[in-house]
Amino acid sequence: MNFLFKSGHRGCAGCCDAMVAKFTLMAAGENCIVVSPTGCLEVMTTPYPESAWGVPWIHSLFENAASVASGIEAALKAMGKDDTKVVAIGGDGGTIDIGMRAISGAFERGHDITYVCIDNEAYMNTGVQRSGATPYDASTTTSPAGAISFGNKRPKKDMPAIMAAHGAPYIATTSLGYPKDMIKKIKKAIDVEGPTYIHAHAPCTTGWGFDSSKTVEVAKLAVQTGLWPLYEMENGEITSVKKIGKQKKPVEDYLKMQRRFKHLFTKEGGDEELKKIQAIADENIVKFGLE
Amino acid sequence: MMSIRVGGVCDPGSTRINKTGGWRTFRPVYDYDKCVKCKLCELLCPDMSVLEREDGYFQFDYDFCKGCGICANECPKGAISMVLEEK
């Protein structure tokens, strides 16, 4: 297959961003314009004067990918080029923290864009600082586990719910562990008129601390434990859920593969913390009906 | 001195001048007796380094493969092994 996302990019071996970008372009096809905020994806795909993108691509500032995408969509509409799709794609930092104001505005104004958030749960490009997407108890350089801390004290920000509150017609969570699910949902998001949001869970070999061959395996475990539920929301209602049923695994299976959670298995009191994380998974399983 | 085009425009797919194969420590190798052409390796490769051959089997593009090992880890038939590069 001739992929629109090209080799030679500077992503780490086993890079999650590269995989999500590849799947996004498989879903979008060549008649699209892509906008990326600052982040790993931007830096590693476009070292000047090169681009790994086989489609038109533009770098915005860190905070305004959704605003730039809005402008492109409005211009295409004015020019009568309705067939060309506009896709914004960026990391969790550029989307749910720094990009929040811009994405909120774009969705509230109702632009016909699709926003794909590649969620690797911290600021990887600048050295693994915590973001609003960093999960409970993950050790990052700004939430380090140590003598008096088990790492990040806060749970993940529920970004899909925030986007649903904007009245978006289509929102979905997905994971690079399930590429066919991801491609199908991105295609659907692009086809639905109006602002649509895809939240793609993406394990980062460098920032999370696992072998580069395990990117997909770790991603699948996040889903199979219930820590990352896969669902679709149409006009604010959950319309489909990926059941985990018999595949259900204890959260330890997922956590023990990653250096960022190592302290939970070595530090006194770790057992209690593991119970709290299992409770988060169990809550998801009930809330989304994953069993 | 490098000249900069108006708007800083770059050519699509131009990262292909950068051969990332030199990053590799382990080289993936197919056992074609085990391969069932399921295409999962082609789908998952983050470096688009799995190329389809005319006979439907695949070969690696060692110019770009960084040796991450995702293909070997995920292959449902165990048809890919990772072999240490020797130089």
Interface residues (C-beta under 8 A of the other chain):
Chain A: M1 F3 F5 K6 S7 G8 H9 R10 G11 C12 A13 G14 C15 C16 A18 M19 K22 T45 T46 P47 Y48 P49 E50 S51 A52 W53 G54 V55 P56 P179 T205 D211 S212 S213 K214 T215 V216 E217
Chain B: M2 I4 R5 G8 C10 D11 P12 G13 S14 T15 R16 I17 N18 K19 T20 W23 R24 E42 L43 L44 P46 D47 M48 S49 E52 D61 D63 F64 K66 G67 C68 G69 I70 A72 N73 E74 M82
